Amino acid sequence: MGASAWDTETKRPIHVDQGVEGLPIGLAGGRYLCRACTDPLILKGAKPEAKVTPHFAHQGGGPCRLPDREAEIDADDEVVIQLSHQIRALPGVTGCTLASPGDDPHQPIGLPPVVVAQCGETTVVIERPGTLPSPQAVRRRILAVRDHHAGAAHVWFLRRDLGQFGELPSHTVRLGGRDVEHQRVAPTEQQLAILDAGGHVYWLDGKLVLVSYGYHAFRHPARPEQDWTAWPKWPRRKDPRDDWRISKPRPAPTADCWGLVSIALSSLTRTRAAFHPADAHKIMDELYVAQEGRYRWRDRRAREVYAERNAPRPPRPAAPVPAAEAPAATTEPATVAELPQSPEATGRQDAEAPAPSADLPQDFPPPPAAPPTIPPPPQDPPAVSPVPRQRRWTDALRVLRRRRGQ
């Protein structure tokens, strides 16, 4: 007993859970085909008075010739049907149906039906594959979506399994002033084909959607007057030249791998009447701002390290020199100002002075014949006496002249 069949008239699958009212019962001229073995099917239980639930059966009541494939198709369809219920419940969604563009039971694509959602004036075709078929089959579906739903956004919700999620080591990003771990994946050939055709590759994890961006690894160029080696307080096993840049809102074809931003499924239609991961794009914009700041900081830091390591060294302090002995102060003899003489004494001196000799200078008087006798000081000076005047040679000369004149 099958839950679905291929309708050769409408070129789409029919699911009994979605309703079969109005469809012809029985073989209907070979209208219904098995999606696994392509044998004609019989629609039973479609009448209101039927005692059995609606279902499709093979002729003779036997099972499908490909039971494993039939069970796989039914399981994939159930996942898509559940997703359609989630999409229909999103705000802004006005319509939600199932379709299989480009599929043919005789030449199956290998993909379950798509969910065609109407968000305002925007149409979104949503894929939820159990397994990704070959790249050729993926391209075939993409072209069929373009033909049947021109201008629609084509979104692929993939599973987090080994076939669709090539997980790589996570990387640390800076968001809101704190470090956050972002998962990374290695895109497959099929995922790159989706991206190349303009599709959007997301991963659905319960009620969370993982939106991809491009991760491009590169090394900062070493410019003149920069030093990138052994930065202080930098992890020893990491090179500050190793960095990355982002490509958004979709990964660029040249990306080394894809980073993932986690958002709520309900946010896809929350901000405007369109199926748009605005929350993810906002985070990507923050990553770009952080990237530019990181570039500038590392470039500036490389210059600072170079300047610190190549700064001229300060001169070494010279050894202390012993203080030199100060030269003895040369005291010049004090010049004693000659006291003016009275005119009487001057005239007497001129008259009594001998004739000048040729051997002595004319400016000085002749030396005395005998040293003058200086009377001794008084034995008992008065208790208080004036300070004696300092004798000068002029006084001695004056005494000598007086004695000669007696």
C-alpha positions in Angstrom: 0.0 0.0 0.0 1.6 3.2 -1.2 1.2 6.7 0.1 2.0 8.5 -3.2 2.0 8.2 -6.9 3.1 10.1 -9.9 0.3 11.8 -11.8 1.1 11.7 -15.5 -1.5 14.3 -16.2 -0.4 17.1 -13.8 3.3 16.0 -13.9 3.5 16.1 -10.1 3.4 13.6 -7.3 0.1 12.9 -5.5 0.1 12.3 -1.7 -2.9 10.7 -0.2 -2.3 12.7 3.0 -2.6 15.9 1.0 -6.1 14.9 -0.2 -7.3 13.0 -3.3 -10.8 14.4 -3.5 -11.9 14.8 -7.1 -9.4 12.4 -8.5 -10.6 9.4 -10.6 -10.4 6.1 -8.8 -9.0 2.9 -10.0 -6.4 2.7 -12.8 -7.7 5.8 -14.4 -6.3 4.8 -17.8 -2.8 4.4 -16.4 -2.7 7.9 -15.0 -1.0 6.9 -11.7 2.5 5.4 -11.7 4.7 4.0 -9.0 7.5 6.5 -8.2 9.8 3.6 -7.4 9.2 1.0 -10.1 7.0 3.0 -12.6 4.3 0.3 -12.6 0.7 1.5 -13.0 -1.1 2.0 -9.7 -4.7 1.8 -8.6 -6.3 4.6 -6.4 -8.5 3.0 -3.7 -10.5 4.4 -0.9 -11.2 7.7 -2.5 -15.0 7.5 -2.2 -16.7 9.0 0.8 -18.4 5.7 1.6 -15.2 3.7 1.3 -14.3 1.5 4.3 -10.6 1.8 3.8 -8.3 4.9 3.9 -7.2 6.3 0.6 -4.1 4.6 -0.8 -2.4 3.5 -4.0 -1.9 -0.2 -4.8 -0.1 -2.2 -7.4 -2.1 -4.4 -9.7 -2.9 -7.8 -8.2 -2.4 -6.3 -4.7 1.2 -7.3 -4.6 4.1 -5.2 -3.2 6.4 -2.9 -5.2 9.2 -4.5 -7.1 11.6 -2.0 -5.4 10.4 -1.9 -1.8 13.6 -0.3 -0.4 13.4 2.5 -2.9 9.7 2.9 -2.3 10.3 3.2 1.5 13.1 5.8 0.9 10.8 7.9 -1.3 8.0 7.8 1.3 10.4 8.8 4.1 11.8 11.7 2.1 8.3 12.9 1.2 7.3 12.8 4.9 10.2 15.2 5.7 9.1 17.6 3.0 5.5 17.5 4.1 6.5 18.3 7.6 8.7 21.2 6.4 5.7 22.5 4.3 3.7 22.7 7.5 6.5 24.7 9.2 6.8 27.1 6.2 3.1 27.6 6.0 3.1 28.7 9.7 5.7 31.4 9.1 4.6 35.0 9.2 4.1 36.5 5.8 3.6 33.2 4.0 0.4 33.3 2.0 0.6 30.0 0.1 2.4 26.7 0.2 2.2 23.8 -2.2 4.3 20.8 -3.3 5.8 20.3 -6.8 8.4 18.3 -8.6 9.8 20.5 -11.4 11.8 18.6 -14.0 11.1 15.1 -12.5 9.9 12.1 -14.4 9.3 8.6 -13.1 11.0 7.1 -16.1 13.9 9.4 -15.7 13.8 10.4 -12.0 15.9 13.2 -10.7 16.3 11.5 -7.4 15.0 14.4 -5.4 11.8 14.7 -3.3 9.2 17.3 -4.2 9.9 21.0 -3.5 7.9 23.4 -1.3 6.7 26.3 -3.3 6.0 29.2 -0.8 4.5 32.5 -1.6 5.8 35.4 0.6 4.0 38.6 -0.4 5.1 39.1 -4.0 8.0 36.8 -3.7 8.1 33.1 -4.6 10.5 30.8 -2.9 11.2 27.2 -4.0 12.6 25.2 -1.1 14.4 21.9 -1.4 14.7 19.4 1.4 16.6 16.4 -0.1 17.3 13.2 1.8 20.5 12.7 -0.2 22.0 14.9 -2.9 22.0 13.3 -6.3 24.7 13.8 -8.9 25.7 17.3 -10.0 24.0 16.6 -13.3 20.7 15.9 -11.6 21.1 19.0 -9.4 21.6 21.2 -12.5 18.6 19.5 -14.1 16.4 20.5 -11.2 17.8 24.0 -11.1 17.0 24.5 -14.8 13.5 23.1 -14.3 12.8 25.5 -11.4 13.9 28.4 -13.6 11.5 27.3 -16.3 8.5 26.7 -14.1 9.1 29.4 -11.5 10.9 32.2 -13.2 12.4 34.7 -10.8 11.8 32.6 -7.7 14.5 32.2 -5.1 15.8 28.7 -5.0 16.8 27.6 -1.5 18.2 24.3 -0.5 17.8 23.1 3.1 20.4 20.3 3.6 20.8 17.8 6.3 23.6 17.7 8.8 24.9 14.3 7.8 28.3 13.1 6.4 27.0 13.3 2.8 25.8 16.9 3.0 27.8 18.3 5.9 31.6 18.0 5.4 32.4 19.4 8.8 35.8 21.2 9.4 37.4 22.5 12.5 35.5 25.6 13.8 37.0 29.0 13.8 36.7 31.9 16.2 35.1 35.2 15.2 34.6 38.5 17.1 31.0 39.6 17.5 29.7 42.2 19.9 33.1 42.4 21.7 33.3 38.7 22.5 34.7 35.6 20.8 32.2 33.2 19.1 32.8 29.8 17.5 31.5 29.4 14.0 31.3 26.0 12.3 32.9 25.5 8.9 32.1 23.0 6.2 33.9 21.8 3.0 31.4 22.3 0.1 30.7 19.3 -2.1 30.5 19.4 -5.9 26.7 19.4 -5.8 26.7 22.3 -3.3 29.1 24.3 -5.6 26.8 23.5 -8.5 23.8 25.0 -6.6 25.9 28.0 -5.7 27.1 28.5 -9.3 23.5 28.4 -10.5 22.5 31.2 -8.1 20.9 29.0 -5.5 21.2 29.4 -1.7 22.7 26.5 0.4 21.4 26.3 4.0 21.4 23.6 6.6 18.2 22.9 8.6 18.8 21.7 12.2 15.4 21.4 13.9 14.2 25.0 14.2 17.6 26.5 13.4 18.9 27.4 10.0 22.6 27.5 9.2 23.4 30.1 6.6 26.7 29.9 4.7 29.3 32.6 3.9 32.6 32.3 2.2 35.9 31.8 4.2 39.0 32.9 2.3 42.4 32.2 4.0 45.3 34.5 3.2 48.6 35.8 4.6 49.3 39.5 5.3 52.1 40.8 3.0 55.3 41.8 4.8 55.8 45.5 3.9 58.9 47.6 4.6 59.3 48.7 8.2 57.1 45.9 9.5 58.0 43.0 11.7 55.6 40.0 11.9 57.9 37.6 13.9 57.4 36.6 17.6 55.0 39.2 18.6 54.8 39.8 22.4 51.7 38.1 24.0 50.8 36.4 20.7 50.3 32.6 20.7 53.5 30.9 19.8 52.1 28.4 17.4 50.2 31.0 15.4 51.6 33.4 12.8 50.0 36.9 13.0 50.2 37.0 9.2 47.7 34.1 8.9 44.2 35.7 8.5 40.9 35.3 6.6 38.3 37.4 4.9 34.6 36.9 4.3 32.6 36.8 1.1 28.9 37.5 1.6 25.9 37.3 1.5 26.6 34.1 -0.5 30.0 32.4 -0.6 32.2 33.3 -3.5 33.1 30.4 -5.8 36.8 30.9 -4.8 36.1 30.4 -1.1 38.4 27.8 0.6 35.5 26.7 2.8 32.2 27.9 4.1 31.4 29.4 7.5 27.9 29.0 9.0 25.7 31.5 10.8 22.9 30.1 13.0 19.5 31.8 12.9 16.0 30.8 13.8 13.8 29.4 11.0 11.0 31.8 12.0 13.3 34.8 11.3 13.3 34.1 7.6 10.1 36.0 7.0 10.0 38.1 10.1 11.6 41.4 8.9 9.8 41.8 5.6 7.3 40.1 3.3 10.0 38.0 1.7 12.0 34.8 2.4 15.2 36.5 3.5 17.8 35.6 6.1 18.2 39.1 7.3 19.5 38.1 10.8 22.3 36.1 9.1 23.2 38.9 6.8 23.4 41.3 9.7 25.9 39.0 11.4 27.9 38.8 8.2 28.0 42.6 8.1 29.4 42.6 11.6 32.0 40.0 10.6 33.1 42.3 7.7 33.5 45.3 10.1 35.5 43.2 12.5 37.6 42.0 9.6 38.5 45.5 8.5 39.4 46.5 12.1 41.5 43.4 12.4 43.4 44.2 9.2 44.2 47.7 10.4 45.3 46.6 13.9 47.6 43.9 12.6 49.2 46.2 10.1 49.7 48.9 12.7 51.0 46.3 15.2 53.6 45.1 12.7 54.9 48.6 12.3 55.0 49.2 16.1 57.0 46.0 16.7 59.4 47.0 13.9 59.8 50.5 15.5 60.4 49.0 19.0 63.0 46.6 17.8 64.8 49.0 15.6 64.8 52.1 17.8 68.2 53.7 18.4 69.7 52.5 21.6 70.3 55.2 24.3 74.0 56.0 24.9 75.6 54.1 27.6 76.4 56.3 30.7 80.1 57.3 30.8 82.3 56.3 33.8 82.4 58.8 36.5 85.4 61.2 36.1 87.2 62.3 39.3 86.8 65.9 40.0 89.9 67.8 39.0 91.6 69.9 41.7 90.7 73.4 41.4 93.7 75.6 40.5 94.9 77.8 43.3 93.4 81.2 43.1 96.1 83.8 42.1 95.7 86.8 44.2 97.1 89.9 42.7 98.6 92.4 45.1 96.1 94.9 46.0 96.9 98.2 44.4 97.1 100.8 47.1 95.8 104.1 45.9 98.4 106.9 46.5 97.1 109.6 48.7 97.4 113.1 47.4 100.1 115.2 48.9 100.0 118.8 50.0 101.6 121.3 47.7 104.1 122.2 50.4 105.4 118.7 50.7 105.5 118.3 47.0 107.6 121.4 46.5 110.0 120.4 49.3 110.4 117.0 47.7 111.2 118.5 44.4 113.8 120.7 45.9 115.5 118.2 48.1 115.5 115.3 45.6 118.8 114.5 44.1 119.5 114.6 40.4 118.0 111.7 38.5 120.4 108.9 37.7 120.6 107.3 34.3 120.6 103.8 35.9 117.3 104.3 37.8 113.9 104.9 36.4 112.8 108.5 36.7 109.4 107.5 38.2 110.7 106.2 41.5 112.8 107.9 44.2 116.3 106.6 45.0 116.4 103.9 47.6 117.1 105.1 51.2 120.6 104.7 52.6 119.4 102.9 55.7 116.1 101.3 56.5 113.9 103.5 58.6 113.5 102.8 62.2 110.0 102.1 63.2 109.3 102.8 66.9 107.9 99.8 68.8 104.3 99.9 69.7 103.4 101.1 73.2 103.7 98.5 76.0 100.4 99.4 77.6 97.9 100.4 74.9 94.9 102.1 76.1 91.9 100.0 76.9 90.1 101.3 74.0 92.2 102.7 71.2 91.3 103.4 67.6 92.4 100.8 65.1 95.9 101.9 64.0 96.1 103.0 60.5 98.0 100.7 58.2 101.4 102.1 57.5 102.4 102.6 54.0 105.8 103.1 52.4 105.0 106.7 51.7 104.8 107.2 55.5 108.3 105.7 55.9 109.6 107.9 53.2 108.1 110.9 54.8 109.8 110.1 58.1 113.1 109.6 56.4 113.0 112.9 54.8 112.3 114.6 58.0 115.3 113.1 59.6 117.6 114.1 56.8 116.3 117.7 57.1 117.3 117.9 60.8 
